[in-house]
Amino acid sequence: MNSMDELDLYEAEKRLALYNEYRDAARVFTWYVETELRAYLCNEVEVTPHNKEGGVFFEIVMGDVWIYEAERVNRFVPEAKVWAVGDVHVQKLKGDE
């Protein structure tokens, strides 16, 4: 196996591990939030649109957050504030009923 194959295998393993962590984490969160750059799981979310001269952007404030990003050392954070210029998708996850 050459170094490119080893790198591809390493990246595939990291993506699979991240997906498995996401699947497990999704069970304890209320909201799924997706921006152009990243996805989040959280228990609190507030999206505020801002209409300025250059166009509309969104301020997203989340509490009790899990960040879908493979390279982060700590994906769980107590609060995250994000600004997005593109679409913001917020979905309520199905809870235990």
C-alpha positions, 0 to 999 in steps of 0.5 A: 500500500502506498502513502496515498492509500494509507491516507485515504484509509485513515480519512475514511476511518475518521469519517466513519468514527465521526458519523458513529459519534454523530449518530450516538450524540443525536439521541440526546439533542433537540435540534439539528442546525446546518449552515453552508460550512458546518452542522451542529446538534444542540439543545437551544437555538436562536436564529436572528436575521440581520438585514444590512446594506450588503444583504442578509446574514444570520446570527445563530446562537446555540446552547449545549452544542455538539459540532460536526467537525472531524478535526476538533479536539472537543466537539462538545461546547456549552455555547456557540455563536455562528454567523452565516450568509447562506441558508440556515436549516434548523430541524427539531429532532424527534424525541422519545415519545 
